[in-house]
Each structure stands twice: as C-alpha cells, then as structure tokens.
C-alpha cells in the first residue's frame, strides 16, 4: 500500500498537497491540467527531491530516508533514459547490475525480459538503431527485470502513435497483472486512463486528490478537469 500522509510539496510559489492511499496492485492514472504537479508528485515518490512536510510510506516503510536507488520502485520517463553507447541488452541489464558484470544466469534473465516485451534476439542492437516503440520496450524490459513492486510512468509513450501506444499500455497492464505491481501513470490523455487505470488521481488547484473510479471521474469531471478536457 502506498500512503501519502499529510504530504506537502513546496517549490517557490508552487504548492501541492496529498493525503490519500493507493491500494497494493492498483493501477492508477494521474491526470490534471499542465503545470498542476503530476510529474512533481512522481518525482517526490521516486526521491528525486523531498517533500516539505508529511510522509510517503510503502507498506508501512517511510520512503523519506531512502535514496532513490534504494526505493522499491522503477520509473519510466518519456525519453526512456536509455544510454546510446550501450546495447539494448546492456541497457536492460542496468536494472540488474549497474556494473554490467553479468553471470550466465544474469544474461539469460536479460534475454528473457527482452523476449517478454517482444524484442527476442535484439540484445546487441543499440538504441539508435531501434524505432521509438522498440526503445520503449527496452526501457520496459529494464523495469520488468528490476521487479520492483511500485511502477511509476511519466508519460513514457506520449510520443508514440495511437496504435503503438495502445499496444504498450496493454503490455504494461499485462506485466503489472503478472507481477502484482502497483502502477501510477501520469497522462494527458483520458483514453489512456480509461484503458489502463481503474482509479484516477486528479491533480488540480494545489491538491492531489484521493483516487476515484476513472470512468466516473471522466464522465462527470469537476470544473478544473472539465476545463482541461475542454468539456
């Protein structure tokens, strides 16, 4: 369970509060107007900077004292965060061993992760030779190999075409179902939220609101969300 206990995030004139729970295994969209703090919320969970007040707990453990690398999560960004000088296999293997000193079993696990996302046999390809969709799959394979219980997605598929984005969302949903991972996904597209997330956190007017059923929220959005969606 992910718990936001009286969390307050302050950066200059920006202020965001969060006080809610996300149940284990839930897939939750994070949606709201541009600049409202969606990505900021994920960055604080990941430990890239600290909240000003309150606590974020995972299964009762306060994440605050933990550095980013020690937190029980993986995060996917829009740019995929792949290293161009490394092969696809090496980029994936970073999720297992940052020093890339791989055993035979480690290499087998890397190959299995690539195969799971539809890239069997592409271990030696470099990111520059892959399509955007294939690069997304490499990044997702690294998340799969890390096997962390919390998966944060910051619009990683927004640059993909509609059909490929749907395919990637379905792949994330399948992996989350297999592993039991809890997913928080920032999106600007309500169709993405409807496809992958049973619950949605609305971030607007300085508040990250408690999760609500996605279909219900989008069918009758509050004023801030209605204005953003153009309804």
N, C-alpha and C positions, 0 to 999 in steps of 0.2 A: 504493500500500500504506500502511495506517495502522499505525504501530508504537508500542506502549506499552513504553518501555524503562525498566524499574525505577521505574515511576511510583508515588508515594506521595502521597495526599491526606489532609491533617490539618486538621480544624476542631474545636477544643476537644477533647472526648473522642472525636470521630468520627475513624476512620482507615480508609482504603481503599487497597489496593494493586492494581496492574495491570501485567502483564508478558506481553504477547502481541501477535500480529499479526492484522490483518484484511486479507484479500487485496482488491485492487482489483476493483470491480464486485460484490463480495459483498453480499448483503442479510442483515443480522444483527439478530436481536431481542436486547434487553437485558431480562432478566426476573429477578425475585427478590422477597423479602419487602419490605414497605413500610418505608422508612427505611434500606434497606441501602446506598443511594448510587447508584441508577441515574441519576436526573436530575443528581446531582452530577457523575457521570462525564461526561455530555454537556456540562455547563456548563464543565468544565475543558477539554475538547476545543475548545469554542467560544471560550475565552479570557475568560469572564466572571469567573473568578478562577484563580489559579495553583496548580499542584500544589506540594507541599512538597519533592519530590525526583523525580529522573528526568526523562525527556524524552518528548514526544509528537511523532512525526515523520510527515509526509505525503510520500510519495515521496522520502524522504531529507532533506527540509527540516524543521528544528526549528521547530515552531509557537510555542514559548515566547516568542521575541522579538516576535512579530507581534501587533498589536492585533486585537480581534475582527473589525473590518471588513475587515482585510487577509487573514484566513484563508480558505482555499479551500473554504468550506462555507456551507451555508444551514441554518437551523434552524426547525422548526415547533413551536410550543407549543400547549397545549390551548386557550388563549384566542385563538389565531390572530394576535394582535398586529396587528390592523387599526385604522387611525385612523378614528374615526366621522365626522369632519368632511370626510374625503376620499372621493371616489367610488371605486368598485371599480377603475376604470381607473387612477386616481391611486395607490391602494394598491399595485397591481401594478407601476406604473412606478417606485416607490421602489426596486425591485430593480435598476432600470436606471440611473436618475439621481435621487439623493436630492433634488436641487434642482428636480425636475419640469420642467426646461426641455427639452421633448421636441421632437425633429425629426419630420418627417413619417414617416421610417423607424422612429423610436422608437415612434410611435403605432401604426404597423402591427404592430410586434412585440408590443406590449401587447395589441392586439386578437387577434392570433394565439394568444397564450398563454391568453387567456380562452376563446377558441374551443376550444382543445385540452382544457380542463377542463370543457367543456360549458356555458360562460356567454357564448356569442356574442351580441353586441348589448347586453350589460349594463354597458358601460363607465361609464355615467353614474349607475348605481344606487349609493346609499350603503349601507354595511354594515347599518344599522338596518332597512333595507327588505328585507334578504335573509334567507333561512332559515339555520339553523345549517349545513346541508350546503353551501349556496351560499357562505357565509362561508369554510368550509374550502376550497372550490375556489378562491376568490380568493387565499387565502394560498398554496395550492399553485401557482397560476399565477405568483405572485411568485417562488417557488423555481425554477420552470421557467425564467423569464426570466433569473434570475441565472446559471443554467447553471454552478453550482459542482460540482466532482467529488465532493464529500462532502455527503451529506444526513443531517441529524440530526432525528429525530422524537421529541418528548417527549409521547407520548400525545395527539396533536392531534385524534384522532377519538373519544376516550373518551365524549364527551357525546352522540354520535350514536346513533341506533337501530341494531339489528343489521344490517338490510339495507343501510342507507346507509353504515355503517362498512365493510362488505364491499366496497361499490362504491368507496369512497375508497381502501381498501387495494389493490384491484386497479388503480386509477388510478395510485397511487404506484409499484406494481410495473411497470406499463407504461412510465411515464416513466423510471424507473431503467434499464429494459432498453434503451430508445431512446437514452438519453444515456450509458450506461455508468457512472452514478453509483454510488458505494459508499454503502450505507444502514445506519445504526444506528437502531433503533427501540425506545424504551422502551415496554413494555406490561405490564399486569397480567393480560392475557387470553391463555392459552396457545393458544387458537384463532387469535388474530391472528398469533402467532409461527408457527404451522404454516402459515398461509395465505401469508405473505409472505416468510418467512426460512428459508433453507436451513441457517443456522447460528444458534446462540444463545449469548450470553454470560450466564452465571449470576453474579449479584452477591449474595453472601451471606457472612456471618461475616467481614466486613472484606476480602474478596477479590473482585475482578472476574476471574472465571476465563476461561481461553482458550476461544474459540468451539468448540462441539461441534455435531454434527448435531442439528437441532432435534427431529426425530421420535425419535431415540434417547434424547436427554436427557429428553424428556417421558414417554416410555414407561417409563423406569426412573430416576426422579428421585432425586438424593441426598437425605438426610434433611431438610436445610433447605428445599429446594424442595418436597419431598413434604408437609412440614408446612404450607407456604404454600398449596399447591394443595388441601389437605385430603384427601390420599391416605394 
